[in-house]
Amino acid sequence: MNVYVDTANGTFAIDLETEEVEPADRFEPEQAAVDLPRVVAAARSGSTIVAAVDASPPLLVSHDAGATWRESGRGLPHPRGVAIANDDPDLIAFASRNRVHVSRDGGRFWTALAVELPEIRAIAF
């Protein structure tokens, strides 16, 4: 599966298995509508919503369409964007200034990809 990252120097596709980076077409990320303060970006897949917020920790996760929220992402840097895979709501990508972090368990544990990118503007699956 690929994650797409829009940066100051163009758009790239990153293969999550091999971490290979290739140029890609520019995209417009879909932003989920959430009624929370300090939202930087939000993504939705079914009833799962993830909101990247200007706070610490930088993520709020809901598995019931926003009725309840839990904090996630302790230790992650300031957010630039967030995305959820449409076919797997446990697969979440979080963009900081120059890195992509991935969770495969709904936001409980995070791994930073090795690749460092130019300044990130948006992220999507």
C-alpha positions, 0 to 999 in steps of 0.5 A: 500500500502507498501513502501519498505526501504533498511536499514543498518540492512536489508530491511523492508516493511512499510504499509502506512495505519497502519505504521506496519513494517515487514521484506522484501526481498532486492530490487534494486530501479529503478532510473529515468534518469534526467539531473539535478545537485546534484541528490541523487535519482530520480523516475518516474511514467508516466510523473511525475518525482521526483528528490531528490537533495542535496539542500534546498528544497531537491525535484524537481517535474516535471509533464511534463516529465522533461520539467519544474520543481518546488521545493518541500519539504521545511523543509524536511531533507537531502535526501537518496531516493525517490519513486513514486507509479506506479499506483498513481503518487501523492503518493510519499515517501521520505527517510531521514537518519532514517525516511520516509516522505509521500506525497499523493498530488504530493509533496505539503504536507508531513507527517513523518511516526512515525517509526524510522529506521536504516540508510536508503539506498534506498526506493521503492514502 
